[in-house]
């Protein structure tokens, strides 16, 4: 996921936290037809307010650049809004030049900031803590559906599409299995942080093939066996604390605590959005290669 898209998702989930779901729809991104040319124009985030037979579209432009937003960016966004939506908002991670704020005020464009702060008085936790198994060593034994001991000298595992099944990918399955062991309360899960465990795990071979590197011949797998040594560790992923506000009016909209986490080998972002008057919500952003909406954990 690009840096810009990551910032758009952050703004999106903050807006989703406080939007009235009964009459506000949020899309990110959204392409809307130009009222003049009919050509589709893309906005980073669009809020659609519907009450009765009235509908209002508000577009949000998310700017995560190395310098403040300037006059030219404000003018370009205003022009796009004139032809596609009813109102425009620019959210910047580096603020706005004073001239850009003056131009935006004249054109009716609202300017919001996302600024990093040192602390929140509502959040004492330093970060998002995860307790999970850490694999120390894994020995894999592969059982093809037929005896190929005298036929294959050097091989690799591939899926039915020909993609190589790496050791890292196989170990992710082991980690998921171990986590489910904890949920089931099985004795193979050590009782304390730092304790060690050892377990044998049988996995079905469906969808995996043993490929002979020399000939390219492929043989279906019957099953795989992992002999695993592991430990239990606690890891803290620190929060990055952000203030979502409109500086020109000294208006604080919301706070957001963001932690970049690695859950079972998949990197995700945990976002805790909070407002004193409304409350808050915990969001788990989808994997970087997913296009679906973020998931709220309540």
Protein Blocks (a to p, Z undefined) as FASTA:
>chain_A
ZZklmmmmmmmmmmmmmpcfklpccddddddddfklopacddfbdcdddehjbccddddd
ddddfbdcdfklmmmmmmmmmmmmmbdcdddfkbpafklmmmmmmnopacddddddfbdf
kbmbfbdcddddddfbdcdddddfbdcklmpmbdcdddfkopacdfklmmmmmmmmmmmm
mmnopaklcfbehiacdddddddfehiacddfknopacddfbdcdddddddddddddddd
dddddfknopafbdcddddddeehiacdddddddfknopcddddddfkbcbdcddeZZ
